[in-house]
Amino acid sequence: QVQLVESGGGLVQPGGSLTLSCAASGIRFSLYAMGWYRQAPGKQRELVAIIPSRGSTNYADSARGRFTISRDNAKNTLYLQMNSLKPEDTAVYYCYAQLGLRDYWGQGTQVTVSS
């Protein structure tokens, strides 16, 4: 059974930082491309950042320079370090795993940026 379990969300003030984690089980984590998506109320789900099994990371314009995606294959865990957070970063953040035609989603973790 594949599980992607996000954690680390919460309430943070503008300008603050958060680190999200995604613990994966039931997959050969190191083979999968992993990513973070987010969905704000009333909006479509959008890509935040992606990290392939090998190669370079890629970021949405809104995340580039403020967010850092990384992975620890030994721990089967994906991370998203978020700095300089803005109110418009408020959303549910989802972990995503993809290999060929197989893909999986986590249940999401809420990030709220507000004073």
DSSP file with accessible surface (Angstrom, degrees, kcal/mol):
  #  RESIDUE AA STRUCTURE BP1 BP2  ACC     N-H-->O    O-->H-N    N-H-->O    O-->H-N    TCO  KAPPA ALPHA  PHI   PSI    X-CA   Y-CA   Z-CA
    1    1 A Q              0   0  196      0, 0.0     2,-0.4     0, 0.0    26,-0.1   0.000 360.0 360.0 360.0 126.8    0.0    0.0    0.0
    2    2 A V        +     0   0   41     24,-0.1     2,-0.4    22,-0.0    24,-0.2  -0.653 360.0 179.6 -85.4 132.5    1.4    3.3   -1.1
    3    3 A Q  E     -A   25   0A  97     22,-2.4    22,-2.2    -2,-0.4     2,-0.5  -0.999  16.7-175.2-134.4 134.1    1.3    6.2    1.4
    4    4 A L  E     -A   24   0A   8     -2,-0.4   103,-0.7   101,-0.3     2,-0.6  -0.986  14.8-172.0-121.8 115.4    2.5    9.7    1.1
    5    5 A V  E     -A   23   0A  68     18,-2.3    18,-2.5    -2,-0.5     2,-0.2  -0.928   5.1-158.9-118.8 112.1    2.1   11.5    4.4
    6    6 A E  E     +A   22   0A   8     -2,-0.6     2,-0.3    16,-0.2    16,-0.2  -0.555  17.1 165.6 -85.6 152.3    2.7   15.3    4.6
    7    7 A S  E     +A   21   0A  63     14,-2.2    14,-2.6    -2,-0.2   102,-0.1  -0.959  40.5  67.8-154.4 166.0    3.6   17.1    7.8
    8    8 A G        +     0   0   36     -2,-0.3    11,-0.3     1,-0.3    14,-0.0   0.369  62.7 131.7 103.8  -5.0    4.9   20.5    8.8
    9    9 A G        +     0   0   29     12,-0.1     2,-0.3     9,-0.1    -1,-0.3  -0.175  23.2 115.2 -72.1 172.5    2.1   22.8    7.8
   10   10 A G  E     -d  111   0B  30    100,-0.9   102,-2.7    99,-0.1     2,-0.5  -0.985  63.1 -42.8 160.3-165.7    0.6   25.4   10.0
   11   11 A L  E     +d  112   0B 130     -2,-0.3     2,-0.3   100,-0.2   102,-0.2  -0.835  54.0 168.5 -99.1 130.7    0.1   29.1   10.6
   12   12 A V  E     -d  113   0B  22    100,-2.6   102,-2.2    -2,-0.5     3,-0.1  -0.983  32.7-113.4-141.8 149.4    3.0   31.5   10.0
   13   13 A Q    >   -     0   0  134     -2,-0.3     3,-2.4   100,-0.2    72,-0.2  -0.460  49.8 -82.0 -78.0 154.4    3.3   35.2    9.7
   14   14 A P  T 3  S+     0   0   58      0, 0.0    72,-0.2     0, 0.0    -1,-0.1  -0.302 120.8  27.6 -54.2 137.8    4.2   36.9    6.5
   15   15 A G  T 3  S+     0   0   54     70,-3.4    69,-0.6     1,-0.3    71,-0.1   0.277 100.3 118.6  89.3  -9.6    8.0   36.7    6.0
   16   16 A G    <   -     0   0   21     -3,-2.4    69,-2.3    69,-0.2     2,-0.3  -0.093  56.2-122.7 -82.5-176.0    8.3   33.6    8.1
   17   17 A S        +     0   0   61     66,-0.2     2,-0.3    67,-0.2    66,-0.2  -0.921  21.4 178.8-131.0 152.3    9.5   30.1    7.2
   18   18 A L  E     - B   0  82A  33     64,-2.2    64,-3.4    -2,-0.3     2,-0.5  -0.978  16.5-147.6-145.6 151.6    8.1   26.6    7.2
   19   19 A T  E     - B   0  81A  60     -2,-0.3     2,-0.3   -11,-0.3    62,-0.2  -0.987  14.3-158.8-122.8 120.4    9.5   23.2    6.2
   20   20 A L  E     - B   0  80A   0     60,-2.7    60,-2.2    -2,-0.5     2,-0.3  -0.739   6.4-162.2 -92.7 147.2    7.1   20.6    4.9
   21   21 A S  E     -AB   7  79A  30    -14,-2.6   -14,-2.2    -2,-0.3     2,-0.4  -0.937   8.6-163.2-126.4 151.0    8.0   16.9    4.9
   22   22 A a  E     -AB   6  78A   0     56,-2.3    56,-2.4    -2,-0.3     2,-0.6  -0.942   8.0-158.5-134.9 112.1    6.5   14.0    3.0
   23   23 A A  E     -AB   5  77A  50    -18,-2.5   -18,-2.3    -2,-0.4     2,-0.4  -0.820  14.1-159.0 -93.1 122.7    7.2   10.5    4.3
   24   24 A A  E     +A    4   0A   9     52,-2.9     2,-0.3    -2,-0.6   -20,-0.2  -0.805  15.5 170.1-105.7 142.2    6.7    7.9    1.6
   25   25 A S  E     +A    3   0A  51    -22,-2.2   -22,-2.4    -2,-0.4     3,-0.1  -0.980  57.6  36.8-144.3 154.4    6.1    4.2    2.0
   26   26 A G  S    S+     0   0   57     -2,-0.3     2,-0.3     1,-0.2   -24,-0.1   0.515 100.6  82.0  84.8   3.2    5.2    1.4   -0.3
   27   27 A I  S    S-     0   0   18    -24,-0.1     2,-1.7   -26,-0.1    -1,-0.2  -0.944  90.2-107.2-132.9 157.8    7.2    2.7   -3.3
   28   28 A R    >>  -     0   0  178     -2,-0.3     3,-2.2     1,-0.2     4,-0.6  -0.684  43.0-166.8 -81.6  86.3   10.9    2.5   -4.3
   29   29 A F  G >4 S+     0   0    2     -2,-1.7     3,-1.4     1,-0.3    -1,-0.2   0.810  75.6  60.4 -50.6 -42.9   11.3    6.1   -3.4
   30   30 A S  G 34 S+     0   0   53      1,-0.3    -1,-0.3    43,-0.2    43,-0.1   0.738 103.1  53.1 -65.0 -19.4   14.6    6.7   -5.1
   31   31 A L  G <4 S+     0   0   71     -3,-2.2     2,-0.3     2,-0.1    22,-0.3   0.659  94.6  89.1 -87.3 -16.1   13.2    5.8   -8.5
   32   32 A Y  S << S-     0   0    8     -3,-1.4     2,-0.4    -4,-0.6    67,-0.2  -0.605  74.2-129.3 -90.2 140.1   10.3    8.3   -8.3
   33   33 A A  E     -E   98   0B  16     65,-2.6    65,-2.6    -2,-0.3     2,-0.3  -0.691  35.4-157.8 -72.6 137.5   10.1   11.9   -9.4
   34   34 A M  E     +EF  97  51B   0     17,-2.9    17,-3.5    -2,-0.4     2,-0.3  -0.915  15.9 169.9-123.3 150.1    8.7   13.8   -6.4
   35   35 A G  E     -EF  96  50B   0     61,-2.5    61,-2.3    -2,-0.3     2,-0.4  -0.955  29.0-127.9-153.2 166.1    6.9   17.1   -6.3
   36   36 A W  E     +EF  95  49B   0     13,-2.9    12,-2.9    -2,-0.3    13,-1.7  -0.991  26.2 177.8-117.4 131.9    5.0   19.5   -4.3
   37   37 A Y  E     -EF  94  47B  51     57,-2.7    57,-3.1    -2,-0.4     2,-0.3  -0.838   9.0-158.1-121.8 164.4    1.7   21.0   -5.5
   38   38 A R  E     -EF  93  46B  14      8,-2.5     8,-3.0    -2,-0.3     2,-0.4  -0.986   7.9-160.3-144.0 155.0   -0.7   23.4   -3.8
   39   39 A Q  E     -E   92   0B  67     53,-2.2    53,-2.4    -2,-0.3     6,-0.2  -0.955   8.3-161.5-138.9 116.8   -4.3   24.3   -4.0
   40   40 A A    >   -     0   0   22      4,-0.4     3,-2.3    -2,-0.4    51,-0.1  -0.574  45.2 -75.4 -89.2 158.5   -5.7   27.6   -2.7
   41   41 A P  T 3  S+     0   0  118      0, 0.0    -1,-0.1     0, 0.0     3,-0.1  -0.286 118.8   5.8 -56.6 129.5   -9.4   28.0   -2.1
   42   42 A G  T 3  S+     0   0   93      1,-0.2     2,-0.3    -3,-0.1    -3,-0.0   0.521 114.0 100.3  77.0   6.0  -11.3   28.5   -5.3
   43   43 A K  S <  S-     0   0  146     -3,-2.3    -1,-0.2     1,-0.0     2,-0.1  -0.813  75.3-101.5-122.0 163.1   -8.2   27.8   -7.4
   44   44 A Q        -     0   0  175     -2,-0.3    -4,-0.4     1,-0.1     2,-0.2  -0.430  46.6 -92.8 -78.5 155.5   -6.9   24.9   -9.3
   45   45 A R        -     0   0   89     -6,-0.2     2,-0.3    -2,-0.1    -6,-0.2  -0.475  50.9-167.4 -65.8 137.6   -4.1   22.8   -8.0
   46   46 A E  E     -F   38   0B  88     -8,-3.0    -8,-2.5    -2,-0.2     2,-0.2  -0.946  24.0-103.7-133.4 150.9   -0.7   24.0   -9.2
   47   47 A L  E     +F   37   0B  54     -2,-0.3   -10,-0.3   -10,-0.2     3,-0.1  -0.483  31.1 174.9 -70.3 136.3    2.8   22.8   -9.3
   48   48 A V  E     -     0   0B   0    -12,-2.9    12,-2.6     1,-0.4     2,-0.3   0.776  64.4 -24.6-102.8 -53.0    5.2   24.3   -6.8
   49   49 A A  E     -FG  36  59B   0    -13,-1.7   -13,-2.9    10,-0.2    -1,-0.4  -0.984  52.8-157.2-161.4 153.5    8.4   22.4   -7.3
   50   50 A I  E     -FG  35  58B  45      8,-2.5     8,-2.2    -2,-0.3   -15,-0.3  -0.988   2.2-167.3-138.9 144.7    9.6   19.0   -8.6
   51   51 A I  E     -F   34   0B  21    -17,-3.5   -17,-2.9    -2,-0.3     6,-0.2  -0.976  17.9-146.6-132.1 117.5   12.7   17.0   -8.0
   52   52 A P        -     0   0   35      0, 0.0     3,-0.1     0, 0.0   -19,-0.1  -0.210  31.6-104.0 -75.6 173.0   13.4   14.0  -10.4
   53   53 A S  S    S+     0   0   57    -22,-0.3     2,-0.3     1,-0.3   -21,-0.1   0.866 111.5   8.7 -63.8 -34.7   15.1   10.8   -9.4
   54   54 A R  S    S+     0   0  225    -23,-0.1    -1,-0.3     2,-0.1     2,-0.2  -0.992 112.3  32.8-139.8 148.9   18.1   12.2  -11.1
   55   55 A G  S    S-     0   0   66     -2,-0.3     2,-0.2    -3,-0.1     0, 0.0  -0.625  88.8 -19.9 107.9-166.7   18.7   15.7  -12.6
   56   56 A S        -     0   0  107     -2,-0.2    -2,-0.1     1,-0.1     2,-0.1  -0.449  55.0-119.5 -87.7 151.5   17.8   19.2  -11.8
   57   57 A T        -     0   0   56     -2,-0.2     2,-0.4    -6,-0.2    -6,-0.2  -0.363  24.2-151.2 -76.8 163.4   15.0   20.5   -9.7
   58   58 A N  E     -G   50   0B  90     -8,-2.2    -8,-2.5    -2,-0.1     2,-0.4  -0.997   9.3-165.3-141.6 141.6   12.3   22.8  -11.2
   59   59 A Y  E     -G   49   0B  36     -2,-0.4   -10,-0.2   -10,-0.2     2,-0.1  -0.942  25.0-113.3-128.7 149.5   10.2   25.5   -9.6
   60   60 A A    >>  -     0   0   23    -12,-2.6     4,-2.1    -2,-0.4     3,-1.5  -0.440  39.7-111.7 -67.5 152.8    7.2   27.5  -10.4
   61   61 A D  T 34 S+     0   0  136      1,-0.3    -1,-0.1     2,-0.2   -13,-0.1   0.869 118.8  57.7 -56.3 -35.3    7.9   31.2  -10.9
   62   62 A S  T 34 S+     0   0   48      1,-0.2    -1,-0.3     3,-0.0   -14,-0.1   0.714 114.4  37.1 -68.8 -21.1    6.1   32.0   -7.6
   63   63 A A  T X> S+     0   0    0     -3,-1.5     4,-2.7   -15,-0.2     3,-2.1   0.690  86.0 112.2-103.1 -23.8    8.4   29.6   -5.7
   64   64 A R  T 3< S+     0   0  122     -4,-2.1     4,-0.1     1,-0.3   -15,-0.0  -0.255  87.5  12.6 -61.2 131.2   11.8   30.2   -7.3
   65   65 A G  T 34 S+     0   0   81      2,-0.4    -1,-0.3     1,-0.1     3,-0.1   0.204 129.3  53.9  89.9 -15.5   14.2   31.9   -5.0
   66   66 A R  T <4 S+     0   0   31     -3,-2.1    17,-1.9     1,-0.2     2,-0.3   0.681 101.5  53.1-117.1 -31.8   12.1   31.4   -1.9
   67   67 A F  E  <  -C   82   0A   4     -4,-2.7    -2,-0.4    15,-0.2     2,-0.4  -0.818  59.5-162.8-110.2 149.7   11.4   27.7   -1.8
   68   68 A T  E     -C   81   0A  73     13,-2.6    13,-3.1    -2,-0.3     2,-0.4  -0.985   4.7-158.5-133.0 122.6   13.8   24.8   -1.9
   69   69 A I  E     +C   80   0A   5     -2,-0.4     2,-0.3    11,-0.2    11,-0.2  -0.794  22.5 160.5 -96.7 140.5   12.8   21.2   -2.7
   70   70 A S  E     -C   79   0A  49      9,-1.6     9,-3.1    -2,-0.4     2,-0.3  -0.963  21.7-149.4-151.7 166.6   15.0   18.3   -1.5
   71   71 A R  E     -C   78   0A  40     -2,-0.3     2,-0.5     7,-0.2     7,-0.2  -0.989   9.6-153.9-141.8 149.6   14.8   14.6   -0.9
   72   72 A D  E >>> -C   77   0A  52      5,-2.9     5,-1.9    -2,-0.3     3,-0.8  -0.922  10.3-172.8-122.0  99.9   16.5   12.1    1.4
   73   73 A N  T 345S+     0   0   68     -2,-0.5     3,-0.4     1,-0.3   -43,-0.2   0.800  83.9  59.8 -67.1 -26.6   16.4    8.8   -0.4
   74   74 A A  T 345S+     0   0   97      1,-0.2    -1,-0.3    -3,-0.1   -45,-0.0   0.808 115.1  35.3 -69.2 -28.3   17.8    7.0    2.7
   75   75 A K  T <45S-     0   0  139     -3,-0.8    -1,-0.2     2,-0.2    -2,-0.2   0.366 104.2-126.9-104.6   1.5   14.8    8.2    4.7
   76   76 A N  T  <5 +     0   0   62     -4,-0.6   -52,-2.9    -3,-0.4     2,-0.4   0.895  65.9 136.1  52.9  44.0   12.2    8.0    1.9
   77   77 A T  E   < -BC  23  72A  19     -5,-1.9    -5,-2.9   -54,-0.2     2,-0.3  -0.972  44.5-158.0-132.7 138.7   11.3   11.6    2.6
   78   78 A L  E     -BC  22  71A   0    -56,-2.4   -56,-2.3    -2,-0.4     2,-0.3  -0.854  16.3-162.9-109.5 145.1   10.7   14.7    0.5
   79   79 A Y  E     -BC  21  70A  60     -9,-3.1    -9,-1.6    -2,-0.3     2,-0.3  -0.910  16.7-164.9-128.4 156.3   11.1   18.2    1.9
   80   80 A L  E     -BC  20  69A   0    -60,-2.2   -60,-2.7    -2,-0.3     2,-0.6  -0.887  10.0-161.8-139.7 108.4   10.0   21.7    1.0
   81   81 A Q  E     -BC  19  68A  63    -13,-3.1   -13,-2.6    -2,-0.3     2,-0.5  -0.820  12.5-167.0 -87.5 122.5   11.8   24.6    2.7
   82   82 A M  E     +BC  18  67A   0    -64,-3.4   -64,-2.2    -2,-0.6     2,-0.3  -0.957   9.5 175.1-118.7 120.5    9.7   27.7    2.4
   83   83 A N        +     0   0   58    -17,-1.9   -66,-0.2    -2,-0.5   -67,-0.2  -0.778  59.9  23.6-117.9 163.8   11.1   31.1    3.2
   84   84 A S  S    S-     0   0   69    -69,-0.6    -1,-0.2    -2,-0.3   -67,-0.2   0.903  83.8-160.5  50.0  48.5    9.8   34.6    2.9
   85   85 A L        -     0   0    2    -69,-2.3   -70,-3.4    -3,-0.2   -69,-0.2  -0.276   7.4-159.4 -66.8 145.7    6.3   33.4    3.0
   86   86 A K    >   -     0   0   89    -72,-0.2     3,-2.5   -71,-0.1     4,-0.3  -0.847  32.5-109.0-121.0 157.6    3.5   35.6    1.6
   87   87 A P  G >  S+     0   0   70      0, 0.0     3,-1.9     0, 0.0    26,-0.4   0.852 117.8  63.4 -55.3 -32.9   -0.3   35.5    2.2
   88   88 A E  G 3  S+     0   0  128      1,-0.3   -48,-0.0    24,-0.1    -3,-0.0   0.557  88.5  69.9 -72.7  -5.0   -0.7   34.3   -1.4
   89   89 A D  G <  S+     0   0    1     -3,-2.5    -1,-0.3    24,-0.1     2,-0.2   0.525  70.4 120.9 -83.3  -5.5    1.2   31.1   -0.4
   90   90 A T    <   +     0   0   35     -3,-1.9     2,-0.3    -4,-0.3    22,-0.2  -0.413  41.1 106.2 -61.9 124.8   -1.8   30.1    1.7
   91   91 A A  E    S- H   0 111B   1     20,-2.1    20,-2.7    -2,-0.2     2,-0.5  -0.965  76.0 -79.9-178.6 170.3   -3.0   26.8    0.4
   92   92 A V  E     -EH  39 110B  34    -53,-2.4   -53,-2.2    -2,-0.3     2,-0.5  -0.867  47.5-146.0 -88.6 127.2   -3.2   23.1    1.0
   93   93 A Y  E     -EH  38 109B   0     16,-3.1    16,-2.0    -2,-0.5     2,-0.4  -0.861  13.9-162.5-102.3 129.9    0.2   21.6    0.0
   94   94 A Y  E     -E   37   0B  37    -57,-3.1   -57,-2.7    -2,-0.5     2,-0.3  -0.904  13.6-137.0-116.7 140.0    0.3   18.1   -1.6
   95   95 A a  E     -E   36   0B   0     -2,-0.4    11,-2.3   -59,-0.2     2,-0.4  -0.692  24.7-165.7 -88.8 142.8    3.1   15.7   -2.0
   96   96 A Y  E     -EI  35 105B  29    -61,-2.3   -61,-2.5    -2,-0.3     2,-0.4  -0.995  11.0-169.0-137.0 138.6    3.2   13.9   -5.4
   97   97 A A  E     +EI  34 104B   0      7,-2.3     7,-2.3    -2,-0.4     2,-0.4  -0.991  10.6 179.6-128.7 136.1    5.1   10.8   -6.6
   98   98 A Q  E     +EI  33 103B  64    -65,-2.6   -65,-2.6    -2,-0.4     2,-0.3  -0.996  15.2 163.2-143.0 134.2    5.4    9.8  -10.2
   99   99 A L  E >  S- I   0 102B  49      3,-3.0     3,-2.3    -2,-0.4     2,-0.2  -0.875  70.8 -51.3-147.5 111.6    7.1    6.9  -12.1
  100  100 A G  T 3  S-     0   0   56     -2,-0.3    -1,-0.1     1,-0.3   -68,-0.0  -0.395 123.9 -15.8  59.7-125.9    6.0    6.2  -15.6
  101  101 A L  T 3  S+     0   0  180     -2,-0.2     2,-0.5    -3,-0.1    -1,-0.3   0.470 119.8  94.3 -89.3  -0.9    2.2    5.8  -15.6
  102  102 A R  E <   +I   99   0B 139     -3,-2.3    -3,-3.0     2,-0.0     2,-0.3  -0.781  47.8 163.3 -95.2 131.1    2.1    5.4  -11.9
  103  103 A D  E     -I   98   0B  78     -2,-0.5     2,-0.3    -5,-0.2    -5,-0.2  -0.993  13.6-168.5-145.4 153.5    1.4    8.4   -9.7
  104  104 A Y  E     -I   97   0B  69     -7,-2.3    -7,-2.3    -2,-0.3     2,-0.4  -0.976   6.2-152.3-141.3 150.9    0.3    9.0   -6.1
  105  105 A W  E     -I   96   0B 100     -2,-0.3  -101,-0.3    -9,-0.2    -9,-0.2  -0.934  12.3-133.8-123.8 148.0   -0.9   11.9   -4.0
  106  106 A G        -     0   0    9    -11,-2.3  -101,-0.2    -2,-0.4     3,-0.1  -0.313  33.0-106.6 -83.3 179.6   -0.7   12.6   -0.3
  107  107 A Q        -     0   0  117   -103,-0.7  -102,-0.1     1,-0.2   -13,-0.1   0.615  61.7-117.5 -87.9 -11.9   -3.7   13.9    1.7
  108  108 A G        -     0   0   12    -13,-0.1     2,-0.4     1,-0.1   -14,-0.2   0.093  14.8-124.1  96.2 153.4   -2.3   17.4    1.9
  109  109 A T  E     - H   0  93B  22    -16,-2.0   -16,-3.1  -102,-0.1     2,-0.4  -0.999  26.0-120.0-136.4 135.8   -1.2   19.8    4.7
  110  110 A Q  E     - H   0  92B  88     -2,-0.4  -100,-0.9   -18,-0.2     2,-0.5  -0.601  23.4-171.4 -81.3 131.5   -2.6   23.3    5.3
  111  111 A V  E     -dH  10  91B   0    -20,-2.7   -20,-2.1    -2,-0.4     2,-0.5  -0.992   4.8-175.6-119.2 123.7   -0.3   26.2    5.2
  112  112 A T  E     -d   11   0B  45   -102,-2.7  -100,-2.6    -2,-0.5     2,-0.7  -0.986   8.7-166.3-123.9 122.8   -1.7   29.6    6.2
  113  113 A V  E     +d   12   0B   4     -2,-0.5     2,-0.3   -26,-0.4  -100,-0.2  -0.934  35.1 130.3-111.0 110.3    0.3   32.8    6.0
  114  114 A S              0   0   61   -102,-2.2    -2,-0.1    -2,-0.7   -28,-0.0  -0.990 360.0 360.0-159.1 148.6   -1.4   35.5    8.0
  115  115 A S              0   0  129     -2,-0.3  -102,-0.1  -102,-0.2    -1,-0.1   0.427 360.0 360.0 -93.5 360.0   -0.7   38.2   10.6
